[in-house]
Each structure stands twice: as C-alpha cells, then as structure tokens.
C-alpha cells in the first residue's frame, strides 16, 4: 500500500496503476487453497481487490496528510525535548560544573 502511494501522484496515475494491477493479476496462475485455512488468511485475490479499490478511491488529500502528520510529530518531539530540558536544566548545570572542575584538576 505504501508503494502504491509512493508511485501515484494523481488520480489518473492511480487509475493507470489499478489497470496494470488487474492485468498482471490475470497473468498469474491461480493456486488451489490449502485444505486447512483460517478466516484470518486472505487469498491473493482479496489482496489485489483491496489494492485496486484503494487506488480507485485515491484522492489528492492523501499526499498532504502525510506531510502534516510528520510536521505534527516533529513539533511534538521538539516540545517534549524543550520541556525535559526546562525541568532538568538546574541539575544539568550542577553536573556540568562538577565535570568541569574534575577536568581542570
């Protein structure tokens, strides 16, 4: 799914990729399912269907959402680092002072 997102930058490209996936899926031979299968195991046809449906429903909103998410996580990480530094700053100064005196001796 991530590879599909990386390969597609417009609705036209999404439809072209969906058509290519369908054509390639027709070339592959169908394998008989194992005798003991569970409901949690998806067949290759279901995976292809999911990819094609996702590509057909592709929208321009997907691309900026990833950038907004990474920007929000970067801001959260920066705030967390600054808060940690603010809480432990006085202890950090004491430790640096002790280390500096030890190095000078």
C-alpha positions as CSV (number, residue, x, y, z in Angstrom):
1,X,0.0,0.0,0.0
2,X,2.9,2.4,0.8
3,X,4.5,1.5,-2.6
4,X,1.2,2.3,-4.3
5,X,1.1,5.7,-2.5
6,X,4.7,6.5,-3.5
7,X,4.1,5.5,-7.1
8,X,0.9,7.6,-7.5
9,X,0.7,11.4,-7.5
10,X,-2.6,12.0,-9.4
11,X,-6.0,10.3,-9.9
12,X,-5.0,9.4,-13.5
13,X,-1.9,7.6,-12.3
14,X,-3.9,5.8,-9.7
15,X,-6.3,4.5,-12.3
16,X,-3.4,3.5,-14.6
17,X,-1.8,1.6,-11.8
18,X,-5.1,-0.1,-10.9
19,X,-5.5,-1.2,-14.5
20,X,-1.9,-2.6,-14.5
21,X,-2.5,-4.5,-11.3
22,X,-5.6,-6.0,-12.7
23,X,-3.8,-7.1,-15.9
24,X,-0.9,-8.6,-14.0
25,X,-3.2,-10.5,-11.7
26,X,-4.8,-12.2,-14.7
27,X,-1.4,-13.5,-15.8
28,X,-0.6,-15.3,-12.6
29,X,-1.9,-18.8,-12.3
30,X,-4.5,-19.5,-9.6
31,X,-3.3,-21.8,-6.8
32,X,-5.7,-24.2,-5.1
33,X,-6.3,-23.2,-1.5
34,X,-4.9,-25.3,1.3
35,X,-7.2,-27.8,2.9
36,X,-7.0,-26.2,6.3
37,X,-7.4,-22.5,6.0
38,X,-8.5,-20.0,8.6
39,X,-10.6,-16.9,8.3
40,X,-7.7,-14.7,9.1
41,X,-5.7,-15.7,6.0
42,X,-6.6,-13.6,2.9
43,X,-6.3,-15.0,-0.5
44,X,-4.1,-13.3,-3.1
45,X,-7.3,-12.2,-5.0
46,X,-8.6,-10.4,-1.9
47,X,-5.2,-8.5,-1.6
48,X,-5.4,-7.5,-5.3
49,X,-9.1,-6.4,-4.8
50,X,-8.1,-4.3,-1.8
51,X,-5.3,-2.6,-3.7
52,X,-7.5,-1.9,-6.8
53,X,-10.3,-0.5,-4.6
54,X,-7.9,1.7,-2.7
55,X,-6.4,3.0,-6.0
56,X,-9.8,3.7,-7.5
57,X,-10.7,5.7,-4.4
58,X,-7.4,7.6,-4.5
59,X,-7.7,11.3,-3.8
60,X,-5.4,14.3,-3.7
61,X,-5.9,14.6,0.1
62,X,-3.6,11.6,0.8
63,X,-0.4,13.3,-0.1
64,X,-0.5,16.4,2.2
65,X,-1.9,14.3,5.1
66,X,1.5,12.5,5.4
67,X,3.4,15.8,5.5
68,X,1.0,17.3,8.1
69,X,1.4,14.2,10.2
70,X,5.2,14.3,10.1
71,X,5.2,18.1,10.9
72,X,2.9,17.5,13.9
73,X,5.2,14.7,15.2
74,X,8.3,16.9,14.8
75,X,6.6,19.7,16.7
76,X,5.5,17.3,19.5
77,X,9.1,15.9,19.7
78,X,10.6,19.4,19.9
79,X,8.1,20.4,22.7
80,X,8.9,17.2,24.6
81,X,12.7,17.9,24.4
82,X,12.3,21.5,25.5
83,X,10.0,20.5,28.4
84,X,12.5,17.9,29.6
85,X,15.4,20.4,29.3
86,X,13.4,23.1,31.2
87,X,12.6,20.6,34.0
88,X,16.2,19.3,34.3
89,X,18.2,22.4,33.5
90,X,19.4,23.2,37.0
91,X,20.5,19.6,37.6
92,X,22.3,19.7,34.2
93,X,24.2,22.9,35.2
94,X,25.3,21.3,38.5
95,X,26.6,18.2,36.7
96,X,28.4,20.3,34.1
97,X,30.0,22.3,36.8
98,X,31.2,19.2,38.6
99,X,32.5,17.7,35.4
100,X,34.4,20.9,34.6
101,X,36.0,21.1,38.0
102,X,37.1,17.4,37.7
103,X,38.6,18.1,34.2
104,X,40.5,21.2,35.5
105,X,42.1,19.3,38.4
